Amino acid sequence: MNIFNIIEEIEKVDPEIHDRLNPRRAAIKNITSFGSKVAVAALPFALGTMFKKAYGQTSTSVVDVLNFALTLEHLEAGFYNLGNTRGTFNAYKSYLTPIINDENHHVTFLQGVIKSLGGTPVAPPTADYTGGNNKGNGPFKDVFTNVNTYLAVAQVFEDTGVRAYKGQAGNLLGNQVVLTAALSIHAAEARHASALRYLRNSIATGVTAAPTIKPYVVSTTTLGNDTGVAAVNGNYAGEENVTQGGVNLVTALGVSPAVATASFDEALTKDQVLALLVGSFIVQ
């Protein structure tokens, strides 16, 4: 098999191979001019060097992204597993059990992928689900005794998870297999968010209730935080954006801000997500 056939075979599983090697693409084109035996003997070394440079940093960044995702999944799984042990939520266990199972499976799946890439999965973080950063007296202090508070916190986790996965998609472009898996989890998180929003709409009462809540985030000129708790405003920052692809949808289409914002979810960066979670739910 000659060098060009090798590149073609790699391209079948990694369509971005040429972009990875750029500007080393010129080197590939010039390989046909290597007339000496020395040059031919050096091909394996040359290829190895190019591919190491092309993929080495990507592998590290992929593991970092996956460990970030695993931290979120640990937090969510721990939250649901604790809630599932409380008798208060027996009436909703049949509804919540599929979500609990999904989150636990996400943890197991991400741990396996990270290990397969030669990385070390992060351990579950110490969590304070009251949002009090290990003080146990945060804005959600009745999270495991009040079903409305519990579902509000669950909604925050799922809404934030959707935005977090979206924010990391670009960092996984170099590994199409991992990107596909991450987008599948992203879709599951979005379904969880919609399911919890529907449940809150159906049964919610009390101060943390949102009986008019939608299955998607809706904003007007302010934050789209419909949890009923101002403490999580940061988790919804940016959802009021009405511009997509450089086009103001309100102006271009004549729709309301509510329609424009409901049509898109905004991404959150890793730093934004960690600042939100570490500052309240994850104990340092």
C-alpha positions as CSV (number, residue, x, y, z in Angstrom):
1,M,0.0,0.0,0.0
2,N,1.5,3.4,-0.9
3,I,1.4,6.5,1.1
4,F,-1.6,8.0,-0.7
5,N,-3.6,4.8,-0.1
6,I,-2.7,5.1,3.6
7,I,-4.0,8.6,3.7
8,E,-7.2,7.6,1.9
9,E,-7.8,4.8,4.4
10,I,-7.4,7.1,7.4
11,E,-9.7,9.6,5.7
12,K,-12.5,7.1,5.8
13,V,-12.5,7.2,9.6
14,D,-11.3,10.8,10.0
15,P,-12.5,13.1,7.3
16,E,-10.5,16.0,8.8
17,I,-7.1,14.3,8.4
18,H,-6.0,16.8,5.8
19,D,-6.9,19.7,8.0
20,R,-5.0,18.1,10.9
21,L,-1.8,17.7,8.8
22,N,-2.1,21.2,7.3
23,P,0.4,22.9,6.7
24,R,2.1,19.5,6.5
25,R,-0.1,18.8,3.5
26,A,2.7,20.1,1.3
27,A,5.0,17.5,2.7
28,I,2.7,14.7,1.6
29,K,2.5,16.1,-1.9
30,N,6.3,16.2,-2.0
31,I,6.8,12.6,-0.9
32,T,6.7,11.5,-4.6
33,S,9.9,13.4,-5.1
34,F,11.8,11.3,-2.6
35,G,14.0,9.4,-4.9
36,S,16.6,7.9,-2.5
37,K,16.4,4.8,-0.4
38,V,17.1,7.0,2.7
39,A,13.9,8.9,2.0
40,V,11.9,5.7,1.6
41,A,13.3,4.3,4.8
42,A,12.4,7.5,6.6
43,L,8.7,7.3,5.6
44,P,7.5,5.4,8.7
45,F,9.3,7.9,10.9
46,A,8.0,10.9,9.0
47,L,4.4,9.6,9.1
48,G,4.7,8.8,12.7
49,T,5.9,12.3,13.5
50,M,3.2,13.9,11.5
51,F,0.4,11.8,13.0
52,K,1.7,12.3,16.5
53,K,1.6,16.1,16.0
54,A,-1.8,15.8,14.4
55,Y,-3.4,13.6,17.1
56,G,-1.4,13.9,20.2
57,Q,-2.8,17.2,21.5
58,T,-6.3,16.2,20.4
59,S,-6.3,13.0,22.5
60,T,-5.4,15.0,25.5
61,S,-8.1,17.6,24.9
62,V,-10.6,14.8,24.3
63,V,-9.9,13.2,27.6
64,D,-10.1,16.6,29.4
65,V,-13.5,17.2,27.8
66,L,-14.7,13.7,28.7
67,N,-13.6,14.2,32.3
68,F,-15.4,17.5,32.4
69,A,-18.5,15.7,31.2
70,L,-18.0,12.9,33.7
71,T,-17.8,15.4,36.5
72,L,-21.3,16.7,35.5
73,E,-22.6,13.2,35.2
74,H,-21.3,12.2,38.6
75,L,-23.0,15.3,40.0
76,E,-26.3,14.4,38.3
77,A,-26.2,10.7,39.1
78,G,-25.4,11.4,42.7
79,F,-28.3,13.8,43.0
80,Y,-30.8,11.4,41.4
81,N,-29.5,8.4,43.4
82,L,-29.9,10.3,46.7
83,G,-33.4,11.5,45.7
84,N,-34.4,8.0,44.7
85,T,-33.8,6.7,48.2
86,R,-36.2,9.2,49.8
87,G,-39.8,8.1,50.3
88,T,-41.0,11.6,49.5
89,F,-40.6,10.8,45.8
90,N,-42.2,7.4,45.6
91,A,-45.1,8.8,43.6
92,Y,-42.7,10.0,40.9
93,K,-40.2,7.1,40.9
94,S,-41.7,5.5,37.8
95,Y,-41.3,8.8,36.0
96,L,-37.8,9.6,37.3
97,T,-36.3,6.0,37.2
98,P,-35.5,6.2,33.4
99,I,-33.6,9.5,34.0
100,I,-31.7,8.0,37.0
101,N,-30.8,5.0,34.9
102,D,-29.6,7.2,32.1
103,E,-27.3,9.3,34.3
104,N,-25.8,6.2,35.9
105,H,-25.2,4.7,32.4
106,H,-23.6,8.0,31.3
107,V,-21.1,7.7,34.1
108,T,-20.2,4.1,33.3
109,F,-20.0,4.9,29.6
110,L,-17.7,8.0,30.0
111,Q,-15.5,6.1,32.4
112,G,-15.0,3.3,29.9
113,V,-14.3,5.8,27.0
114,I,-11.7,7.7,29.1
115,K,-9.9,4.5,30.0
116,S,-9.9,3.3,26.4
117,L,-8.1,6.6,25.5
118,G,-5.5,5.9,28.1
119,G,-6.9,8.5,30.5
120,T,-7.9,8.3,34.2
121,P,-11.6,9.0,35.0
122,V,-12.1,11.7,37.6
123,A,-13.7,10.6,40.9
124,P,-17.1,11.8,41.9
125,P,-17.0,15.3,43.4
126,T,-18.1,16.1,46.9
127,A,-21.5,17.7,46.5
128,D,-23.8,19.9,48.5
129,Y,-27.1,19.7,46.8
130,T,-28.6,22.5,48.8
131,G,-26.4,24.9,46.8
132,G,-24.6,25.9,50.0
133,N,-21.0,24.8,49.1
134,N,-20.7,22.3,51.9
135,K,-22.7,24.4,54.4
136,G,-25.9,22.4,53.8
137,N,-28.0,25.5,54.1
138,G,-28.1,26.9,50.6
139,P,-31.2,28.1,48.6
140,F,-32.2,24.5,48.1
141,K,-31.9,23.4,51.7
142,D,-35.1,21.4,51.5
143,V,-34.1,19.7,48.3
144,F,-34.7,16.1,49.6
145,T,-37.8,16.8,51.6
146,N,-39.7,19.1,49.2
147,V,-40.6,17.6,45.8
148,N,-40.9,21.0,44.2
149,T,-37.4,22.0,45.3
150,Y,-36.0,18.7,44.2
151,L,-37.5,19.0,40.7
152,A,-36.4,22.6,40.4
153,V,-32.8,21.5,41.2
154,A,-33.1,18.6,38.7
155,Q,-34.2,21.1,36.1
156,V,-31.2,23.3,36.8
157,F,-28.8,20.3,36.4
158,E,-30.4,19.2,33.1
159,D,-30.7,22.6,31.6
160,T,-27.1,23.3,32.5
161,G,-26.0,19.9,31.2
162,V,-27.6,20.6,27.8
163,R,-25.7,23.9,27.5
164,A,-22.4,22.4,28.8
165,Y,-22.4,19.5,26.2
166,K,-23.2,22.0,23.4
167,G,-20.3,24.2,24.6
168,Q,-17.8,21.3,24.2
169,A,-18.9,19.9,20.8
170,G,-16.3,22.0,19.0
171,N,-13.5,20.5,21.1
172,L,-14.4,17.0,20.0
173,L,-14.4,17.6,16.2
174,G,-11.1,15.8,15.9
175,N,-12.6,12.5,17.1
176,Q,-15.8,11.8,15.3
177,V,-16.6,8.6,17.3
178,V,-16.4,10.5,20.6
179,L,-18.3,13.5,19.2
180,T,-21.1,11.3,18.1
181,A,-21.3,9.7,21.5
182,A,-21.2,13.1,23.3
183,L,-24.0,14.4,21.0
184,S,-26.1,11.4,21.9
185,I,-25.7,12.1,25.6
186,H,-26.5,15.8,24.8
187,A,-29.8,14.7,23.2
188,A,-30.6,12.5,26.2
189,E,-30.0,15.5,28.6
190,A,-32.3,17.6,26.5
191,R,-35.0,15.0,26.7
192,H,-34.5,14.8,30.5
193,A,-34.8,18.6,30.7
194,S,-38.1,18.5,28.8
195,A,-39.5,15.6,30.8
196,L,-38.7,17.4,34.1
197,R,-40.2,20.6,32.9
198,Y,-43.3,18.7,31.9
199,L,-43.5,17.1,35.3
200,R,-43.1,20.4,37.1
201,N,-45.8,21.9,35.0
202,S,-48.1,19.0,35.9
203,I,-47.6,18.8,39.7
204,A,-45.9,22.0,40.8
205,T,-47.2,24.0,43.7
206,G,-45.6,26.3,46.2
207,V,-42.9,28.9,46.0
208,T,-40.5,27.0,43.8
209,A,-43.3,26.0,41.4
210,A,-43.6,27.0,37.8
211,P,-47.1,25.8,36.7
212,T,-46.8,27.6,33.4
213,I,-43.3,26.3,32.7
214,K,-42.6,25.3,29.1
215,P,-40.7,22.1,28.0
216,Y,-37.9,24.4,26.7
217,V,-36.2,27.6,27.8
218,V,-38.0,30.8,26.9
219,S,-36.6,34.3,27.5
220,T,-37.8,37.7,26.5
221,T,-35.5,40.6,27.4
222,T,-34.4,39.0,30.6
223,L,-32.9,35.7,31.7
224,G,-34.9,32.6,30.9
225,N,-34.7,31.3,34.5
226,D,-38.1,29.8,35.2
227,T,-37.0,27.6,38.1
228,G,-38.5,30.1,40.6
229,V,-35.1,30.6,42.3
230,A,-33.0,33.6,41.5
231,A,-29.8,31.9,42.9
232,V,-29.4,30.0,39.6
233,N,-29.7,33.0,37.3
234,G,-26.2,32.4,36.1
235,N,-27.1,29.0,34.7
236,Y,-29.5,30.7,32.3
237,A,-27.3,33.7,31.4
238,G,-27.3,34.2,27.7
239,E,-30.5,32.4,26.9
240,E,-32.1,35.8,26.1
241,N,-30.0,35.9,22.9
242,V,-32.1,36.5,19.8
243,T,-29.3,36.5,17.3
244,Q,-28.2,33.3,15.5
245,G,-25.6,33.2,12.8
246,G,-25.3,36.9,12.9
247,V,-29.0,37.4,12.1
248,N,-31.4,39.0,14.6
249,L,-34.4,36.7,14.4
250,V,-36.8,39.3,15.9
251,T,-35.9,41.8,13.3
252,A,-35.4,39.5,10.3
253,L,-38.5,37.3,10.9
254,G,-40.7,39.6,12.8
255,V,-41.1,37.0,15.7
256,S,-41.3,37.8,19.3
257,P,-38.2,37.4,21.6
258,A,-39.9,34.5,23.3
259,V,-40.2,32.6,20.0
260,A,-36.7,33.5,19.0
261,T,-35.1,32.3,22.2
262,A,-37.3,29.2,22.5
263,S,-35.9,28.0,19.2
264,F,-32.3,27.8,20.3
265,D,-30.2,26.8,23.3
266,E,-27.1,28.8,24.0
267,A,-23.8,27.1,24.8
268,L,-21.9,27.5,28.1
269,T,-18.1,27.2,28.3
270,K,-16.3,24.9,30.6
271,D,-15.2,27.8,32.8
272,Q,-18.7,29.1,33.0
273,V,-20.2,25.8,34.0
274,L,-17.5,25.1,36.6
275,A,-17.9,28.6,38.1
276,L,-21.6,27.9,38.5
277,L,-21.3,24.4,39.9
278,V,-18.2,24.8,42.0
279,G,-19.6,28.0,43.5
280,S,-22.6,26.2,44.8
281,F,-23.0,22.5,44.3
282,I,-19.4,21.1,44.1
283,V,-17.5,21.4,47.4
284,Q,-13.8,22.5,46.9
